[in-house]
Amino acid sequence: MPETLFHKVWNAHTVRTLPSGQTQLFVGLHLVHEVTSPQAFDMLRQHGWGVPFPERTFATVDHIVPTSSQKRPFLDVMAEEMTIVLERGCREFGIQLWTPDDSRQGIVHVIAPELGLTQPGMTIACGDSHTSTHGALGALAFGIGTSQVRDVLASQCLALDPLKVRRIDVNGMLNPGVYAKDVILTIIRKLGVQGGVGYAYEYGGSTIDRMTVDERMTVCNMSIEGGARIGYVNPDETTIDFLRGRPFAPQGDAFDRAAAWWRQLASDRNAVYDDRVTLDAGSIEPTVTWGINPGQSVSVSERIAGDPKDEAFAFMGFTPGARVAGTKIDVAFIGSCTNGRLSDLEEAARLVRGHRVAPHVKALVVPGSQAVRKAAEARGLHEIFTQAGFEWRGAGCSMCLAMNPDKLEGRQMCASSSNRNFKGRQGSPTGRTLLMSPAMVAAAAIAGEVVDVRTMIETVPA
């Protein structure tokens, strides 16, 4: 019977069906960081449990690590303490850890694909909501809580509810100035922030087929914001080319054998889905969130609609009928596991070159990993950004969630390439976040307000 990739990978990793109806699923790759794992290590010690498969777990510091200076000890006492605790747990249980003194350190969802740890057909778990990112390479990747981190460390398994599968096809050509971030924001707006509850999202169609792995990661990253448990793209030649030669990917003949298997994992042509949705890529415009969840967005040329009693209007300072274009910003942030990869920085730098950040705007560029930072500096991107007035930082999550010194103050308005615009998400209880593509953030930083990036692209050489 024809099957989806979801069912092929799920069935291959099923240990048994539990009395609860859940599936005991074997986890091929476990990723941990300094925020959710220290408590899990304590739980293991309390029970006297070990870690039977330490070679399947990899750790990094990313959430709380400072980005202005990463010299140890960190000036942020909490960051230093949490890093020390993670270091102790990884030594005790034999887990490989990458700290800022290692060139492989970075945001967990950036480093695992770039190192080749993430591969098609895997089941992947991490104590972070945006683990769905790894689905871009044809994996089933689940964000989990601290108690589940403990479970994976102790048993290499998770108890999970089976999912339905929704196929989302995006077809056609994206117009200049429209990016993968606009695609996923449009999907979330169309289906709702709860629309994917109980589903795995399979992304396909000619638009997705043409996307790079970086772009696919942006789309899969925000699946969780649409309520989906996971999101994935079927592996293809783009996937295989991306993984070839990466440190943890198979090498030589083993890679060719693996690639042959990866190709077979793609959903069968006649696979049956629980639901199907189709979007026209040509109708998608540069998109900006205006509210307090990622589903509250509009195209940059559109007026905001909604019930004036919605708390988002009072919190954000908008009114129904207003345009988000022209909104003054105080902070511009380019980075995060959604849009902190080299291609994101390259596109932003292309727009920034020859311009200056508006005098009233604080602008940060935070590479997603040390490897991204090194590659960007080799291309001179850091000089383009700093000459324009951006701050060039070390690798980390930074202002995406502000569990570090990078925070909004008061009611500052931030143009952000990150993934969540919840109240308080960027460090200030009254701070406001407008999600958009890195190119849109760059344009807003220069203009000092939200602008249509397409007007700038017309003046930038290809």
C-alpha positions, -999 to 999 in steps of 0.1 A, spaced: 0 0 0 14 35 -9 27 53 22 38 88 33 73 94 45 57 100 79 43 65 81 74 49 67 97 65 93 72 62 121 67 24 115 104 18 111 111 33 146 81 18 164 91 -4 193 55 -13 204 20 1 209 15 10 245 -17 3 264 -25 40 263 -26 38 225 6 58 222 35 45 202 68 38 219 91 53 193 129 48 191 148 81 188 177 80 164 192 114 174 188 134 206 199 170 208 202 188 241 211 224 253 217 242 285 181 252 293 161 219 294 187 193 300 202 201 335 170 192 352 168 160 332 203 150 343 192 155 379 162 132 373 186 105 361 207 108 392 177 107 415 167 74 399 202 60 396 197 57 358 224 59 332 224 69 295 226 37 274 232 53 240 254 84 247 266 83 211 231 93 200 230 125 220 248 157 212 248 189 232 254 226 226 250 259 245 228 284 226 197 298 245 213 316 274 248 321 260 257 358 256 265 370 221 284 403 228 313 384 245 315 347 248 347 346 269 345 324 299 334 329 326 304 346 312 296 379 327 260 367 330 262 346 362 231 325 354 245 317 319 278 306 334 261 284 360 239 267 336 268 261 312 288 245 340 259 223 350 255 211 314 293 205 311 292 184 343 262 163 330 278 157 296 311 146 312 293 123 337 271 106 311 296 106 282 278 131 259 296 152 233 292 189 241 300 220 220 307 252 240 317 286 226 354 276 226 346 249 200 341 259 163 310 236 161 290 255 187 258 273 177 220 271 178 211 235 180 188 236 150 215 252 129 245 231 138 229 196 136 221 200 98 253 218 90 273 190 107 253 163 89 239 149 121 204 155 108 196 129 80 166 117 61 146 89 78 157 98 113 136 103 144 150 133 162 141 148 196 152 179 214 139 199 244 130 229 222 98 238 204 114 244 170 129 209 166 106 206 136 133 225 117 151 191 110 121 179 90 135 199 61 159 170 55 132 143 56 133 135 93 105 133 119 117 158 145 99 164 177 102 192 203 98 177 238 97 188 274 122 182 302 106 150 315 108 136 280 144 147 277 149 124 307 130 96 290 151 98 259 184 99 279 174 69 299 157 47 273 163 63 238 125 62 234 95 85 235 58 77 241 40 97 214 5 99 200 1 89 163 -5 118 140 -26 125 109 -8 139 79 -17 171 60 -1 177 27 5 214 20 14 221 -17 29 255 -26 30 259 -64 44 285 -87 72 311 -86 78 334 -56 81 370 -67 112 390 -60 112 401 -23 92 371 -12 110 345 8 105 312 26 96 332 58 67 348 39 55 314 27 53 299 62 37 330 77 11 329 50 4 292 57 0 298 94 -23 328 87 -44 306 64 -47 275 86 -45 292 120 -22 287 150 -43 257 161 -50 244 126 -22 218 127 -30 203 161 -28 165 158 -11 167 124 22 163 108 27 188 79 42 175 47 53 204 26 56 200 -12 47 214 -46 69 231 -72 78 260 -49 91 238 -21 109 216 -46 129 246 -58 138 257 -23 172 252 -9 176 232 23 181 265 42 147 277 29 130 244 37 144 247 73 127 281 76 94 266 66 96 235 88 109 255 117 76 273 122 54 243 117 49 243 155 36 279 153 7 265 132 -1 239 158 15 210 139 36 185 159 62 182 131 68 194 96 89 178 69 99 179 32 105 147 13 142 141 6 154 147 -29 186 155 -48 187 189 -31 188 171 3 215 147 -8 237 174 -23 234 193 10 245 164 31 274 152 9 307 156 27 293 168 60 313 156 90 287 132 105 271 121 72 282 88 57 313 90 35 323 74 3 304 43 -9 284 44 24 270 78 14 259 65 -20 241 35 -3 225 59 22 214 82 -5 197 54 -24 177 46 8 169 82 15 153 85 -20 130 56 -12 117 73 19 98 100 0 61 97 1 48 74 -25 31 90 -55 -4 76 -46 0 81 -8 -33 90 9 -34 121 32 -58 130 59 -61 165 44 -46 185 15 -41 223 11 -28 242 -19 -13 277 -21 -4 298 -51 32 311 -46 26 340 -69 -1 354 -46 22 356 -16 36 390 -7 62 401 19 44 393 52 46 409 86 30 399 119 10 427 135 -3 409 166 8 386 195 8 352 178 24 342 144 -10 338 128 -18 375 131 -1 387 100 -8 407 69 11 414 36 30 446 38 6 463 14 -25 452 32 -46 468 60 -51 450 93 -85 435 99 -100 421 130 -121 427 161 -110 459 178 -116 442 211 -88 417 204 -61 423 230 -35 423 202 -47 457 190 -43 474 224 -10 456 232 6 464 198 -9 498 194 -26 491 161 -62 497 151 -84 479 125 -78 493 91 -43 505 98 -13 494 78 18 478 93 39 496 67 52 528 81 53 515 117 84 530 134 108 504 149 134 507 177 153 475 172 161 453 143 172 417 149 185 393 122 192 358 135 175 328 153 171 291 143 145 303 118 167 328 99 203 328 112 219 308 84 245 320 59 219 325 30 198 347 53 228 369 61 238 371 25 204 383 14 202 409 42 238 421 35 229 425 -2 202 450 8 223 467 35 253 474 13 259 511 9 232 521 34 231 532 70 209 520 99 184 548 109 199 568 138 172 558 163 174 520 155 195 495 174 204 467 149 219 433 156 231 405 134 236 372 152 249 342 132 232 309 139 265 291 145 302 297 146 305 281 112 280 305 98 299 334 114 332 322 100 317 317 65 301 352 66 333 368 77 352 351 49 328 367 25 331 401 42 295 403 53 305 414 88 321 445 73 290 453 53 268 451 84 291 470 108 298 497 82 260 501 80 257 504 118 247 469 127 263 451 157 280 419 146 276 392 174 287 357 184 265 327 177 234 320 199 197 324 202 201 360 213 170 382 210 147 354 197 137 346 233 159 369 254 171 343 279 204 363 276 214 399 278 199 407 244 165 421 254 139 447 244 133 476 268 99 490 277 76 492 247 103 490 221 91 478 187 114 451 171 115 440 135 127 404 140 135 375 118 127 351 146 97 328 151 75 341 179 59 374 187 43 364 220 40 390 248 73 393 266 91 369 242 119 393 236 126 402 272 103 431 280 68 424 293 56 453 271 80 449 242 65 444 208 76 421 180 70 422 143 81 390 126 93 392 90 120 379 67 157 389 72 155 411 41 125 429 55 143 434 88 173 448 69 150 472 50 132 483 82 165 489 100 176 513 72 143 531 68 136 532 106 102 518 99 85 489 83 88 492 45 81 470 15 114 454 7 105 451 -29 110 489 -33 146 484 -22 153 453 -42 145 473 -74 176 495 -67 199 466 -56 221 449 -82 214 411 -85 
